[in-house]
Amino acid sequence: MRQEFIGLEVEVVASGHPGYFMHGIVMDETKNTITISDGARERMVPKRGNEFEFTFESKRFRVFGSEIQHRPEDRIKKIR
């Protein structure tokens, strides 16, 4: 997915840690984490070990965190 994630709706759909399950808006992204706000709180969720479902243009995309575990600015270069 060659899209900026900040501002997209996201849901953590699979995780080994019960505290990471949440639904909200992507507020920030680093190489290893995604920060999600559900309106009441912000939580930093590691990419590795979690599966995310992003909503973009009314379509939902499931992505394994390990597949997007690189710097956001390098996403277009790495995914071909």
Helices and strands as residue ranges (DSSP letters): E 9-15, G 18-20, E 23-29, E 33-37, E 42-46, E 50-56, E 59-64, G 65-68, G 72-74, H 75-78
